[in-house]
């Protein structure tokens, strides 16, 4: 079994050499074939090395390092993993141009470690398994410790490179996010500032939501309320055929001066949502119906408005909201039957709590 494991490991090692020398073609299907070959060869070396190191342990090779049975087995596992890791990445990184933020991996590739390093394990393994040499035989006693040492050094170096590379990537990602956020913030503020009295407030209504960036939200709300007839404009959007749900962004978290003026427009907007031109029209004709298909209607925001600043105003919104829930039960195309829309639990909870 030890000889079989040695041959298996050696064969897949030779496959790695064949894949990497000369330089492989990294374009199109060739790159895909190279990656697949690399993975299969790595798997073969892993499986073969398990058996190889197991029998090396049985033959007492690790007795040169410790006599305790537990530590001998522990060393066998650690050194086997380090050997496989070092051999595989000596191949995988040979032609990879990873030079940013790391130093060990490029050095390892330039040293052609794939050619000479595994021999430090294969040569003494051959002497032990096929020529019957004892672990105390001088070449065996020299080659194995050197091979084990390089396995550990290469593995630790590669892991350190990976940690450094990941840290750099994370810093770059955070920096990119912060830059994008800053640019987006400036775009929003410019959009708010550039809105003149002849333009509709519709474009900045999404910026007034209660969970939006505080500075942007306050600027958008102030811009809207600076208009003399801003409530009438907001009501006009609420009773429009397609844009009513944008008004929910504003009403959810921003108080109006005359809430009673908004009761009927909000009720009409709810009915509009359920009518044959919206939910009842979308479902039967949908060609890409998903769980989140109706999230953009702002139903959660609507319910907070109804339970918030419009509560206690003498209007029963229950019948209208019930119509929305019934509309969501419209029969979809056959391929979408069984889809549960993400807004349904929210609606069901509200209906249950406000049941008549």
N, C-alpha and C positions, 0 to 999 in steps of 0.2 A: 504493500500500500504506500510505503514511503517512497519507493521508486516511481510508482505511478504518479504520485503527487508532484514529485520533482519534474518528471517529463511533462506533465500537464502545465505546470508553471512555466517551464522553459519554452514550451511551444507557444504559449500565449505571449510570453516576453518577446520571442522572435517575431510574432505578429505585430507587436508594437514597433519593433525596429523596422519592419517592412513598411509599416504605415508612415513612419516619420523620416526615413532615409531612402531616396532623396526627398527634398522638400515636397510635400503633397500639394495638389491643386486645390485651392480653397474657394473655388468658384462654383456656384450652382449645385448640381447634383453631386459633383465630386466632394464638395464640402459636407453634404449630408451623408455620403458614404463614408467619408473619413470619420465623422462624428460617431456614426453607428459602429464602425470597426473599432474605434477607440473604446467605446462603452463595452462592447462584447469582449474585447481583449482584457480590459480592466476587470471585468467580472470573472473571466477565466483565471487570471492571476490571483484574484482574491480567493476563489474556491481552491485552487491548487496550493496556495500558500498556507491555508488553514491545515490541510493534511501534512504539508511539508514541515511546518513548524511543530505540529503535534508530535510527529515522529522524531524530530530533532530533540524535542523535550524528553521523549521516552529513551532515546539513546544517551541521554545525560549531557547534551551539549550545553545546556544552561546551568549544569552543575559547576561549570567553570566560574560562574558568577555568584551562585548561592547554593547552599545545600538544603535549604528549607523547601519542602515540596510545594507549599502554597506559593512562595515567591518565585519558584521555578515556573509554575504554571502561569502565574501573573505576568512574569517577564515574557513568556512565550506569546501570550495574547497581545501585550503592548508592542513587542518587537515585530510581531507578524503584521499588526495594523500599521505600524510605522513604515515597514518595508513596502507593503502594498501601496500605501498613500504616496510614499516618495517615488516609487517606480511609475505609478500612474501619472502623477503630475509632472514628473520629468518628461514624460511623453506629451501630455496635454498642453504643457506650457512651452514646449520647444519652439513652436512657431507662432506663439501668441505674443502680440506686441503690448503686453501689460508692463508699462514702464512708469506710469504716473503714480507717485506716492509710495512706490514699493521699490525695493532694491535687491532682495534675495532672489525672487523668481526670475528676473532677467539674468542674474548671475548663474543660476542653476541651469537655465536653458543654454547659455553661452558655454558652459563647461561640458556640454554633451554628456551629462551625468547618466543619461539613459543607456549609453554604450558601456561605460566602465563600472558604474556603481553596482548594478545587480550581480556582476561577476564576483563581487566580494562575498556574496551569499551562495551563488551557484557553484563556484569552484570547490569550497570546502564541503558543500552538500553532496557533490558528486563523489568526493573522496570518501565520505562517510558511508553513503548509501551503496555505491557501486564497487568501491575498492576495499570496503570493510575497515577503513582506518578508524582508529579510536579518537574520541574528542581531544585526547592529550597529544595527538600527533601534531608536530610543530606547525606545519602550514595551516592545519585546521584551527589550532589554538590562536594563530595570528589573524587569519582572514575573518573568522566569525566576529570577534570583538570589534574589528575595524568596520565591518559591514553593518553591525548593529549600531555602532556609534554614528556612522553616516546616515543611517535610517532615522535615528532620533534627531540629529542635527537638521537634516533636510525637512523633516516633518515640522519641527518647531519653527524653523525659518519660514516655511510656507504658511503656517498658521499665523505667525506674526505679520507677515505680508497681508494676509487676508483681513486681519483685524485693522491694520493701518488703512487698507484700501476701503473697507466698509466705513470706517470713521470719516475718511475723506469724502466718500459718496454721500454720507448722511449730512455732512456739513454743506456740501454743494447743493443738496436737495433742499435743506432748510433755507439756504441763501436764495435759491431760486424761488421758493415759495414766498419768502419775505419780499423779494423784488416784484413778483407778480402781484402780491397783495398791495404793495405801494403803488404800482402802476394802475391797478384796478381802482384803488381809492382815489387817485388823482383823476382818473377818467370819470368816476361818479361825481366828484366835486365839480369838475368842469361842466359836466352835463347839467347839474343842478344850477350852477351859476349862469350857464348860457341860456336857460329857459326864459323866454320873454313872454309878455302878456298876450301875445297873439297865438302862442302855442298851447296845446292841451297839456294838462297835468298828467295825462295817462302814462307818459314815458318815465316819470319818476315815482309813480305810485309804488312799484315793487321795492323801492329804496326806503320806504317808510315803515316796513314791517318791524315788529317788536324785537325780532332776533337779528336784525341787521346791525352792522357796525354803528356804534352810538353816534359818532361824529357825522357820518353820512346821513343817518336817519334823522338826526336833529336838524341838519341843514335842509333836507328834503321837506320835512314837515313845516319848517319855518318858511320855506319858499312857497309852499302851497297856501299856507295860512296868511301869507302877505297879500294875497289877492282878495279884492273886496267881495267877490261872489264865489269863494272857493267851495262853500257847501253846496251851492247850486251846481257847480261843475262836477262835484263828487256824486251828487244825486243823478245827474245826467249820465254818468258812466254806469252807475248801478242799474239804471233802467235800459241800458243799451243791450243790443241783442247778443253781442259776443264778448264784450270787455268787462262785464260786471264784476267778475271775480278779482280783477285788479284792485277794486275798491276795498275788498276785504283786507288787503295788506294794510291799508291806512286805518280802517276802523278797528282792527285788532291791535289795540295798544295805544291808539291816539284818540283822545276824546274830541267829540264834535261839540259845537256850541249849542246846537238845537237838536238833540237826539230824536225828538218826536217826529221831526221832518224826515227822518231816515227809516222809520218803521215800515211804511208801505213800500218804498223802493227796495228795501232789503227783502221783504216778503215776495215781491214780484221777481226779484233776481233769483230767489230760490226756486220758484215755479218755472222760470226760464231755464234753469239748469236741468230740470226734469223733463222738459217738453220734448216734442218730436224733433226740434232743431238742435238739441244738444245730446244728452245722454241717450235718450231713446232713439236718436238718429245715428249716433256713433256705433253703438253695440252691434246692430244687425249688419252693418256695412263695413265692419272693421276688417282690415287685412293684416293687422299686427296688434292684437289685443293682449295686453300684459296686465299683471297685477297692479302696476302703478299707473295704469292708463288714465285714471281720473284724479290723480293727485294734484294736477295743475288747477283743478277747480277750487282749491283752497277750502275744502269742506271743514277741516279742523279749525281754520281761522274763522270761518263763518259761524261755527258753533260757539266759539269763544266770544264773538261779537254779540250773538243772540243772548248768551248767558251773562254777558258783561254789561256794556253801557246801554244796551237796548232792553235789558231785563226790567220788569216792573213798569213797562210803558203801556200796558193795556193791550198788547198784541199777542195772540196765540200763534206762534210759528210752527207748532207741532204738525198741523195738517200739511203744510208746505214741505217740511222736512221729510215727512212720511212719504210724500210723492217722489222725492229724490231717491229714497230707499227702494220704493217700488220700481222706479225706473232702472235701477241697477240690476233688477231681476229680469230685465228684457232678455229674451233668448238670443244668444250669440251665434255666430256661424258654427257649424259642427266641430271644426277643429279646435275651437276655443271653449267648448263646453267643459265645465269643471273648474274654470279659473275663478279664484277668489280675490276680488279687488281689495287692495289694502285699505281703502276707506270704509269698507263695510263694518268692521268691528267698532270703529269710532262712532259711526252712525247708529249701530245697534245699541251701543251703550247709552247714547244720548236718548234714543227713543224709549228704551227700557226705563231710564230714570225719569223721563217726562211723560210716561204713558198716561192716557186719559181713561 
